[in-house]
Amino acid sequence: MMTAPHPPIPVRPRPRPVRALGVLNIVFGAILLAYSWLMLGGMAFNGMSPGPTEALEEAVVATAKADHEETLRRLESLERRAEHDEAREVFRAERLRREEAGPGVPPQAQMFLMSGEMRGMMAWTGVGAVLGLGLNLALIASGVGLVQRVEWGRRLGLRTAAVKLPVVVVMQVLWLAWVVPSLSRAVGEPVGDMMAAQGGGMPAGMPNMTQLYAVIYSIWGVVVLLLGSTYPIILLVMLRRPGLKAACEPAERRGRAMLLEAARS
């Protein structure tokens, strides 16, 4: 004799996790939205402020060339006027070294002119800030809906997380593969030259400043990738759970479903 199947047990709503995710959406969305506005404001300020022009770069190079030629003339004069062979040889060796090295832009000027080599970072920052405005506004809106336990808040949270996760991954991959190499050179080379001009430098066996900055920026990119992708994954998993989904359904719908299950049983 076959027994009648038992009716399914109604899913128990879990409103507390829904409200907690809603509060987190509002907090994280507000923080990241403010960060996006700051990035756009900084880019707008940099765009309005005068940057190094082509004429200015040419003037800096011309000044460096004139200083180089003046240094060579001074060393040649000291070499001719030297009374001892040892001093004459020292001046001659320094003059030959300077001739071989050629004119160089002072490290301080390189730091000033390096903004022309950071267009990749500026483009990356602008795209990230614009995408962040839309996604974080949606995250805040979904948080409001989740606090109120409405279905559209849950669905908006899922869609926002589904878009935010690949955006974070793609942006950080671009940071590691495209921005870090050029940014490390633009910052590391002038800093290394400045340290060398001051008589310092990296200890023996240590990487140069460009390599050091590349490691630092790469670690930062990996950390941001891990932190930025963790919360969207949590949303995608949690907001699909039956208890949280039931907590976002209207009370009338849950009541009708319970009455139907009771009538069937």
VMD Tcl script that draws the C-alpha trace (Angstrom):
set ca {
  {0.00 0.00 0.00}
  {1.46 3.29 -1.10}
  {1.44 6.17 1.35}
  {0.57 9.70 0.30}
  {3.60 11.98 -0.04}
  {4.10 14.47 2.73}
  {3.46 18.10 1.80}
  {6.61 20.23 1.51}
  {7.56 22.13 4.61}
  {7.04 25.89 4.10}
  {10.28 27.85 3.91}
  {10.91 29.85 7.05}
  {11.60 33.52 6.28}
  {14.86 34.97 7.62}
  {14.37 38.74 7.86}
  {17.44 39.54 9.99}
  {20.06 38.54 7.40}
  {18.09 40.44 4.76}
  {18.12 43.63 6.84}
  {21.80 43.13 7.70}
  {22.70 42.85 4.01}
  {20.60 45.92 3.34}
  {22.49 47.97 5.91}
  {25.82 46.74 4.53}
  {24.74 47.67 1.00}
  {23.91 51.20 2.14}
  {27.17 51.61 4.10}
  {29.49 50.13 1.45}
  {27.62 51.87 -1.37}
  {27.86 55.27 0.35}
  {31.60 54.88 1.05}
  {32.40 53.75 -2.49}
  {30.15 56.42 -3.98}
  {32.01 59.11 -2.05}
  {35.31 57.62 -3.26}
  {34.11 57.77 -6.89}
  {33.11 61.42 -6.47}
  {36.52 62.21 -4.97}
  {38.27 60.53 -7.91}
  {36.21 62.48 -10.44}
  {36.78 65.70 -8.50}
  {40.52 65.10 -8.41}
  {40.60 64.41 -12.14}
  {38.60 67.59 -12.82}
  {41.00 69.62 -10.66}
  {44.03 68.16 -12.42}
  {42.43 68.96 -15.76}
  {41.91 72.59 -14.78}
  {45.37 73.03 -13.26}
  {48.18 73.81 -15.72}
  {50.28 70.75 -16.47}
  {53.66 70.42 -18.16}
  {53.35 71.63 -21.75}
  {55.58 70.78 -24.69}
  {57.25 74.18 -24.50}
  {57.97 73.68 -20.81}
  {59.48 70.26 -21.45}
  {61.70 71.71 -24.19}
  {62.82 74.48 -21.82}
  {63.73 71.97 -19.12}
  {65.72 69.88 -21.61}
  {67.49 72.96 -22.98}
  {68.42 74.05 -19.45}
  {69.78 70.59 -18.67}
  {71.86 70.65 -21.87}
  {73.27 74.10 -21.05}
  {74.17 73.00 -17.52}
  {75.85 69.89 -18.93}
  {77.99 71.91 -21.34}
  {78.91 74.38 -18.60}
  {79.99 71.51 -16.33}
  {82.17 70.05 -19.08}
  {83.84 73.43 -19.67}
  {84.50 73.85 -15.96}
  {86.02 70.37 -15.67}
  {88.18 70.99 -18.73}
  {89.42 74.26 -17.22}
  {90.20 72.55 -13.93}
  {92.04 69.81 -15.80}
  {94.25 72.34 -17.62}
  {95.03 74.31 -14.46}
  {95.79 71.30 -12.29}
  {99.33 71.29 -10.98}
  {99.61 67.58 -10.23}
  {99.09 64.65 -12.54}
  {96.81 62.89 -10.04}
  {94.40 65.85 -9.86}
  {94.55 66.28 -13.63}
  {93.61 62.62 -14.10}
  {90.70 62.92 -11.68}
  {89.24 65.92 -13.55}
  {89.79 64.20 -16.90}
  {88.04 61.00 -15.78}
  {85.07 62.97 -14.46}
  {84.86 64.98 -17.68}
  {84.87 61.81 -19.79}
  {82.23 60.24 -17.57}
  {80.01 63.29 -17.91}
  {80.50 63.35 -21.69}
  {79.53 59.69 -21.97}
  {76.46 60.11 -19.73}
  {75.21 63.15 -21.63}
  {72.84 65.82 -20.34}
  {70.22 64.65 -17.87}
  {67.06 66.21 -16.56}
  {67.30 66.84 -12.79}
  {65.32 64.32 -10.71}
  {63.08 67.07 -9.33}
  {62.13 68.10 -12.87}
  {61.49 64.47 -13.81}
  {59.03 64.20 -10.93}
  {57.25 67.30 -12.25}
  {57.13 66.10 -15.85}
  {56.12 62.52 -15.10}
  {52.40 63.42 -15.25}
  {52.65 63.22 -19.02}
  {53.50 59.51 -18.68}
  {50.53 58.70 -16.44}
  {47.72 58.96 -18.99}
  {47.00 55.25 -18.60}
  {46.36 55.63 -14.90}
  {44.16 58.69 -15.48}
  {42.06 56.80 -18.04}
  {41.77 53.80 -15.72}
  {40.75 56.03 -12.82}
  {38.13 57.86 -14.89}
  {36.49 54.68 -16.17}
  {36.47 53.15 -12.68}
  {34.97 56.27 -11.13}
  {32.17 56.51 -13.71}
  {31.29 52.83 -13.36}
  {31.45 53.19 -9.58}
  {28.88 56.00 -9.60}
  {26.23 53.86 -11.29}
  {26.96 50.60 -9.49}
  {27.18 52.10 -6.03}
  {23.98 54.10 -6.48}
  {22.30 50.82 -7.40}
  {23.89 49.17 -4.37}
  {22.47 51.86 -2.06}
  {19.02 51.55 -3.67}
  {19.04 47.78 -3.24}
  {20.08 48.26 0.39}
  {17.05 50.46 0.99}
  {14.82 47.81 -0.57}
  {16.39 45.03 1.49}
  {15.90 46.95 4.73}
  {12.24 47.25 3.80}
  {12.20 43.54 2.79}
  {10.78 44.04 -0.67}
  {11.42 41.74 -3.62}
  {12.72 44.45 -5.95}
  {15.50 45.21 -3.44}
  {16.62 41.58 -3.51}
  {16.54 41.42 -7.31}
  {18.37 44.72 -7.66}
  {21.00 43.50 -5.21}
  {21.53 40.34 -7.26}
  {21.81 42.24 -10.53}
  {24.16 44.81 -9.05}
  {26.43 42.11 -7.63}
  {26.34 40.19 -10.93}
  {27.61 43.31 -12.76}
  {29.96 44.55 -10.04}
  {31.91 41.28 -9.78}
  {33.18 41.14 -13.40}
  {33.77 44.91 -13.38}
  {36.06 44.57 -10.34}
  {37.93 41.64 -11.91}
  {38.42 43.36 -15.29}
  {39.47 46.69 -13.74}
  {42.08 45.09 -11.48}
  {43.44 42.92 -14.29}
  {43.87 46.10 -16.33}
  {45.55 47.72 -13.33}
  {48.06 44.88 -13.04}
  {48.73 44.40 -16.76}
  {48.48 47.96 -18.11}
  {48.75 50.60 -15.39}
  {51.37 49.13 -13.04}
  {54.25 48.91 -15.59}
  {53.96 52.51 -16.80}
  {53.19 53.92 -13.34}
  {56.16 52.11 -11.79}
  {58.51 53.55 -14.40}
  {57.04 57.05 -14.14}
  {57.49 57.11 -10.35}
  {60.41 54.75 -9.77}
  {62.94 56.20 -12.22}
  {62.84 59.81 -10.91}
  {62.89 58.61 -7.30}
  {65.87 56.36 -8.03}
  {67.71 59.19 -9.77}
  {66.98 61.52 -6.85}
  {68.34 58.99 -4.36}
  {71.45 58.49 -6.48}
  {71.99 62.26 -6.75}
  {71.80 62.53 -2.96}
  {74.46 59.84 -2.57}
  {72.04 57.11 -1.50}
  {70.44 54.21 -3.26}
  {69.08 50.74 -2.72}
  {71.28 48.26 -0.81}
  {73.17 45.65 -2.79}
  {70.95 42.77 -3.87}
  {67.75 44.80 -3.56}
  {65.60 45.64 -6.61}
  {65.72 49.12 -8.07}
  {62.99 51.65 -7.34}
  {61.02 50.81 -10.48}
  {60.88 47.14 -9.53}
  {60.07 48.01 -5.94}
  {57.14 50.21 -6.94}
  {55.93 47.52 -9.35}
  {55.81 45.01 -6.50}
  {54.00 47.45 -4.19}
  {51.42 48.43 -6.81}
  {50.88 44.78 -7.80}
  {50.27 43.73 -4.19}
  {47.82 46.61 -3.83}
  {45.99 45.49 -6.98}
  {45.68 41.90 -5.75}
  {44.40 43.07 -2.34}
  {41.78 45.30 -3.97}
  {40.76 42.44 -6.26}
  {40.22 40.08 -3.32}
  {38.39 42.63 -1.17}
  {36.34 44.04 -4.03}
  {35.13 40.66 -5.28}
  {34.32 39.14 -1.87}
  {31.18 41.14 -1.09}
  {29.52 40.69 -4.52}
  {30.05 36.94 -4.16}
  {28.45 37.04 -0.70}
  {25.43 38.88 -2.14}
  {25.08 36.44 -5.02}
  {25.09 33.49 -2.63}
  {23.03 34.88 0.25}
  {20.27 36.60 -1.72}
  {19.50 33.32 -3.51}
  {18.93 31.39 -0.29}
  {15.28 30.31 0.18}
  {14.95 31.83 3.65}
  {16.11 35.28 2.49}
  {14.01 35.03 -0.64}
  {10.92 34.17 1.45}
  {11.62 37.12 3.76}
  {11.36 39.50 0.80}
  {8.00 38.17 -0.42}
  {4.84 40.13 0.49}
  {3.06 38.88 3.61}
  {-0.13 38.30 1.61}
  {1.67 36.01 -0.82}
  {3.29 34.03 1.98}
  {-0.11 33.73 3.72}
  {-1.81 32.45 0.59}
  {0.96 29.92 0.00}
  {0.65 28.60 3.56}
  {-3.13 28.31 3.19}
  {-2.77 26.41 -0.07}
  {-0.23 24.02 1.46}
  {-2.56 23.46 4.41}
  {-5.50 22.77 2.11}
  {-3.47 20.29 0.03}
  {-2.33 18.44 3.11}
}
mol new
graphics top color blue
foreach p $ca { graphics top sphere $p radius 0.5 }
foreach p [lrange $ca 0 end-1] q [lrange $ca 1 end] { graphics top cylinder $p $q radius 0.2 }
display resetview
